[in-house]
């Protein structure tokens, strides 16, 4: 069964629906959402409800740092992110907030360990953005000898690391749509990218598709109406910076 790995939706319903439709066409039979359902975007209630529906159908859903901050926003906002958390909190009902609060930080699915940030200390929200951080996360997850794969989000980029013949990790930059063999005799860690807020200069939404039977991983980019999503942000009265990010993919 192919597993669609989605992360960092950030209340961008248009991007989420585009990725879910694409994953369905690619044969996804199960879904895992690796945290940050909300934050930055204009449709927190709609996104949380859509993902709750997926959870009822068997999807794994994890908690990200923006979900935590939304449940308990700071009393006095000192940044755009913090003010966005307060805005989001006010637009979610009690059921939605309780759903976010109850989400786990990590989960195991067969030989895969799923986490929003880094497996070595999920509550610290470390960015897995270099070989050293990837190795710390992989080593922590692989204390369980059955784990061969670690999938995470948080960094809003798509990257694959694996342990080669030497002691350190090798870094691989994937090409969207090109299937990568990930045999289980090695150990692998991937950042699957961001559905709702890409930051690599490409406005297309990101997700990854894992086939544990064939031991294959494919990173995907999905076009959606990002300009309309930016307009949604402006119409909601959120900071202009959030809209501009979607328009330029940074």
N, C-alpha and C positions, 0 to 999 in steps of 0.2 A: 504494500500500500504506500503510495506516495504521500509525503507529508509536506504541506505548505507551511513555511516558517516566516511569520510576519512579525515585525517589531516597529516600535516608535510610530504608531499611527497618528498620534498627536491631534486627535479630534478633527481629522481631515476625512470626512465621509466620502467625498468624491474619489480620493485616492484609494481608500479601503475597498470600496465597491469595485473599482477597476481591477485591483489586485485579486480580489476574490473571484471575479469573473474569469480573469486570465488563468488563475490556478485551477479552476474547475475545468476549463478547456484543456489544460495540461494533464488532467487525470488525477488531480489531488483527491485523496479519499479521506484525509484527516487534516486538521488545522491546529497550529500552535501559535499563539500570540505571545511574544516575549516581552511584554511590558510597555509602559508609556502609552496607554490608550488615549490619554488626554494631555492637555498642555499645548499652548500656542494656537491651536485651531479653533474654529467657530462652532463646531457641532459636537460638543462633548456628550450631551445626553443621547443624541442619535447614535454616536459611535459606541458608547457603552452599551446601549440596548442591542445594537447589532452584534456586538461581541458576546454579550450575555446569551443571545440566541445561539451563537456558535457553540458556546460552552454547554448549553442544554443539549446540543447535538453531539457532544463528545469532544469538543476542542479543549486543548490545554490552554489556559490563560494565566500569565504570570503578572507580577507587580513590578512596576518601574518607579524610578525616583519621582517622576511627575505625578504619578498616581498617589504616591505617599503625600506629596506636598499639597495635592488637591484635597485630600481627605482632611488634613490638618494644616491649612495655610497659615503663614506667619501673621501675627497680629498687625505688624507694621511692615509693609512691603519695602524692600530696599533695592529691588531690581525689577526688570521687566518680567523675568520668569516668575518672581514672587507675586507680582501684581496679577499676572495671568492665572496663577493658581487660585487666588482669591476670586477672580472673575468666574473661573470654571466651577469652583465650589458652590457659588451662588446659583448656578444654573443646573445643578444636579439634585435630584430628589434624594431622600433618605435611602431608598432601596439601592440606588446607583452608588451612593457613597459607601454603603455597607458592602456592596459587591466588590468595590475597589479595595476596601480595607481588608477584606477576607482573602484576597488573592495571595497565593504562595510566592515566595521569592525564587524558587527553583523547582524543577521537576525532572524526573528521569523517565524516558520513554525507550524501552528496550536498551540498546547500547548507547543511547544519546542522553547527554545531560543538557538541560535547557535552563537558561538563566538570562536575566536582563543585562547585567553588567559582567562582573567577573566572578568566577566560581570560588576564588580563594577567600573572598569576604563579600558576599552579595550586598550587605547593608552599607558598605562603604562606597558603592557605585564607582569602582575603578573603571577607567576606560581601557578596553583591550585594543590599543592602537599601535602597538609595536611588538616585536618578538619577545621582549622581556616580560611584558604584561601578559601576552598570550601564553607564555610558558608557565607563569604562575597560576593562571586560571586552569590550564590543562592539567597541570600536576595535581592541583587540588581536587578537580573532578575525578581524576583517574586514581585517587585513593580507593575508589571502587573499581576493582579489576575488570568488571564487566563493561565499563565505559570506554568507548572507542572514539566518540565524537562529542564535541561541545559546541553548542550553537547559542549565540548571544546577539544582542543588539547594542543600543546605547551610543555607539560612535557615529551612526548615520553614514557609514561607508561599508562597502562589501569587500571583504578580504578573507583569504583562506591561509591558514598556517598548518604545517604538518611537521612531524618529527622525522627527519631523514636518517641517513646512516650515522651521522655524528650525534653529538649530545644536544646541540641547539636546535631551534625550530627554523624551518624554511618558510619564507613568506611568498605567497602567490597571489597575483592580481587577476581575478577572473574576468573573462569576456562574457557579457550578458548573452544568455541563450545557448551557450556552449556547455555541454555536459562534461563534468569532470569525474573521472573514476576516483573513488575514495575507499580503497580496499581496507578491510578491517584489521589487516595485520599491522597497519600503521595507526597512529592516533592523530586526530585532526581537530582543529578548532576554527570556527568560521564566525565572522560578524556578518549578519544577513542584510544589513542596511536598514533604511527607514522607509516605511510606506508613505508617511505623511509629510516628511520634511527632508528631502535629500540635501546633502551639503557638499557635493563633489562637483558642482558646476553643471550638473545635468538635472533637468527638472522632472524627469520621469521617476515614477514611484519605484520602490525596490522591494523585492522579497526573494526567497530562495525555496527551491523544491528539492527535498531529500527523498531518495528511493533506497530504503534500507535493504531491500531484497537484492537489487542489482548493485548496491554499494556505489551510488552515483549522486552527485550534487550539481544542481544547475541554479545559477544566479540569474534572476530575471529583472528587467526594467520594463515598466508599463507606462505608456503614454496615457494621460488623462487631461481633463480640462483644468490645468493648473492656474490659468488666468482667472477662470471663474472661481476657483478656490480662494485665490488672493482677493477677489472682489467680495467673497463671502466674509473674509476676515475684516475688510474695511467696513462692510455693512454692519458687522457686529460691534464695531467701535473698538476693536482691539488695536494694539500698537501697529503703526505703519511698518515697522521693521519686520514684523511677522509676515505681512503680505509680500513685502519686497523679497524676502527669502524664497518664497515659493516661486516668484516670477523669475528668479535668476538661479535657483538651485543651490544656494549657499547659506 
